[in-house]
Amino acid sequence: MNAKVWSLLILLSVLWGGSFFFVGVAVQELPPLIIVTLRVSLAAATLWIIALLLGHRPPVSSSAWLAFFGMGLLNNVIPFSLIVWGQTQIASGLASIINAATPIFGVIVAGLLLPDEKPTPLKLIGVITGFIGVVVMIGLPALKGDSPLIAQLAIVGASISYAFASVWGRRFKAMNISLIMLAAGQVTASSLVLLPIALYTAPQGLWTSVNLHTWSAIIALAVFSTAFAYMIYFKILELAGATNVLLVTLLVPVSAILLGVTFLGESFKVIHLIGMTLIALGLSAIDGRIWRRIKKN
């Protein structure tokens, strides 16, 4: 994990940190399945326009498209649907905390399925410390209340799906496919799965009642939090592996809070600083370099 990877990870956390806000706006007017379908479909259109303008051509091999469909299901269709549905039942703060458990599942899944990503004690300590930091930063009250268990389990299911997606995505490394085509192929496959279902289940007169704020949130969700975000995601996956790319979920709540403080006038509290410090300690343990130097001295 060099400086370039950490910079990309922070940028990805900012793009995905905004997705909870955009989804929170969109669910006021649109059903979860429609939001997810619009997200991946508009992202696919965005990526294909850019790819074709840059002279890229889609892969024609069946193995590449099989990999795209597998990635689309694990990284888009399943987790997006579960998270958006979950956010109709529980607060975004609680959803962020549960989603931040993704690296824990990632360490376990990658350790079981990838021989070159076996978990080390320091990495396990780092992931757990970072997760505790997220809980502290967002606040223990978010864990209380009468939030439906099924909605919480839906977010857990999304986190597990993300963990398997990061492992599945390792197969692209040997296919020599450009980053933009990887992102475009994934969201295109997701769109092909979701579009028929969404069109069949969409309520009549749905589109006439959607206001400009909702459309703005959907477009931002698709272009920034999906299209551009997945180009960065695949670059991190290529450079740092399946476990490390999932560390972004520890940084997403940090980005979400800082975005709220910067643009929405929200207050920055001491508890936020404590939580962020724990996350920083966890990430430093996962990176390992500082702790190895301390051990040597």
N, C-alpha and C positions, 0 to 999 in steps of 0.2 A: 504494500500500500504506500506508494510514493505520493509526493505533493500533488501531482496531476490527478491521481485517483481520488484523493481526499477532496480536491476542489470540485471534481465532477459529482462526488457524493453529496456535497453541500448544495450544489446547484440543483441536483435532482430532488433533494429534500424540500427546497423552496417551491419547485414546480408541483410536487405532490402535496406539500403542505397546503397549497391553495385549493386542492381538489376537494377537501372536506368542506370548505366554505362554499364552493361552487355547487356541490351536491346539496348542501343545506338550503341553498336558494332554490334549486331546481325541484326538489321533492315537495315544495309547497304547491306545485301545480301539475307536475308530471308523475306518472307511475314509474316505479324503479326500473322495470324492464325497458321502458321507452327511453329513460335517461341513459342507461347503459348502451343501448343500441345506437342512439344519436352520438354518444361519446366516441365509440369505436368507428362508426361509419364516417363521421366528419373528420376524424383523425386519419382514416385511411385515404379519404379524398385529398386531404392536405398533403400527406406524404407522397401520394402518387403524382400529384402536380409537381412537387419539388423534384422527385426522382426523375420524372420524364424530362423536365426542363434541364436537369443536369446530365442527361444522356444515359441514365441507368435503364436496364431492361430486366424484367422479372425473370427469375429462374424457371426453367421448364421441367426440371426433373421431378418425378413423383415423390422421391424421398424428401426433397426440400419442402414441398407443399404438405406432406404428411407431418413434417416437423413443425411447420407453421400452424397447422390445425391443432396439434398437441399443445403448442405454446399458447395459442389463442384461448383454448379451453382453460388451461391451468393458470394463465396470467391475466386473462381478461374476463371471459364469460362467467366462470364460476366465482372468482373473488369479487369482481365488480358488482355482480348481481346480489351476492350475499351482503356486501358492505352497504350498498344503497338501500336494500330492503331493511337491513339492520338499523340504519340511520332514521328510518321512519318510526322505529320503536324506542330507540335509546338516544341519549345525548351524544353529540359529536366528541365530547371530552372522553367519555367512557369508551367510545369506538376507537379513539386514538390510542388509549391505553392498551386495549386488547390487541389492536393491530401492531403495537410496538413489541408484542411477544413474537413476532415473525422471525427475528434472528435466532431465538431459542429453538424454534421448530427447524429453522434452517441448519443450525449446527447439528441437530440430531439426524435430519434427513440426509444431508450431505455426508455426514460421518458414516452413515449406513450404506450409502450408494456410491460414493466417490472415494476411491482408495487414496487419492492425493489430498483430500480435505478432512483428514481425521481430526476431531476436536482435541485441543490441548487444554490442560487445566487453566492456563492463563486466559485462553479465549472464552472458556465457559464462565469464569469469574467475571470477565469483562462484559459479556452479554447480559448476565444476571444483574450486575451493577448498573448497567445502562438502563435496563428495564425498571429497576427500582427508582432510578432518577426520573424516568418518565412518570411513574406513579406519583412521586413526590411533587414534581413540577406541575402536573395537571391538578393534583389535589386528591386526597383520600375521599372527600365527600362524593367524588364522581363514582366511586366504587359502591356507594350506598344507594339507598332508594329502592324503588320497586320496579326496576327495569326488567322486562321479561327475559327469562333465562334463554328461551329459544332465539331471541335476537342476539344475545351475547354469544351463544354458540355459533350463530351464523358468522359473526366476525372472526371467531376462532377458526371456523372452517375456511374462511378466506385466507387467514394467515398460513394455515397448513398448505393450502393450494399454492400460495406464493412460494413457499419453501420447495415444493416439488417442481414448480416452474423454473426456479433458478437452476436446479439440477438438470432438468430437461433441456434448458437453453445452452448447456455446455456443448451439446452436439453440433451447434452451429459453427463452433470454432474451426472445425475441419472442413466446412463446406465452402469457405472462401466467398461468402456473400457480404456485400457492403452493408454498413450499419443502417442506412436509410431503407434498404430493401428488407432487412431483417424486421425493422419496425413496421414497414408497410405490409409485409407478408403476414405478420402476426395479427394486426388489427383488421386486415382484409378477411382473413380466415374467421376471425371473431364475428365480423359483420355478416358473413355468409351464413353463419350459424344462427345469429340473432334476428336478422331482418325478417325472415318469414314468420317467426313466432310473434315478433312485435307487431307486424302488420295485421296479423290475424286477431290479436288480443286487444289492439288499441281501441279505446272507446270512441264512439261516433261523436263528431264535433269537437274532438280534443284540441286540434290545432288552432281553432278560431279563438280559443279562450286563453292562449298562452301570451303573456305580456313580454315587453322588450327586455325587462330585467332577467327573466328566465332564459330567454334566447341568448342574451349576453353571457350568462353564466354557462350555458351549454357550449357555446363557441369557445370560451376561454378554457373550459374543461377539456374539450376535444383537441384544440390546437396546442395549448401550452402544457397542460397537465397530462396529455396523452401522446400526441404526435412527437413533439420535441423531447418530452420526458423519456420516451422509450428509445430514442436514438442514444441518449446518454446512458440509459440502463444497459443496453447491449454493449456499449463501450466499456463500462465498468465490469460487466460480466466477463468480457474478453480479457481485460487487464488484471482483474483481481480475483475472479472465481465466484462460485455460487454462494458461498457463505458471506463473503464480504459485501456483495451487492445488496444483501438484505439488511445491512446495517443502516440503510437509509431510513428505515422505519423508526429507528431510535432518534433520528434527527428531524423527522417530519414534525413532531409536536413542537420542537424548539423553533423551527421555521414558522409554524403556524402562530405561535405566541409572539414572536418578533414581528411578523407581518401585521398582527393585530395591534401591537404597540405603535408601529410605524405609521400605518395607514388608517386605523380605526380609532385611534386615541385611547386604546385600552391601557390599563396601568400595569407596570412591571413591578412585581412584588419580590420580596426577599426569598420566598419559597421557590420562585422561578429560578433564581440564581443558584440556590442549593441543588435543585433538580438538574439544572444544566451542568453544574460542577460534577455531579455523580455520573451523568452521561459522558462528560469529557473524560473522567477517570476510567469508565468502562471502555470507551473507544481507545484510549491510550493503552489499556491492557490487551485489547484485541490486536492492536498494531504491534505491541510488544517491544519496540525499540528502546523506549525510555526505561522500561522495567529491566530489560537485559543489561543496559548500561549501569543501572543502580546495583544490580546483582553482581556485576563484575567488580564494581568499586567496593 
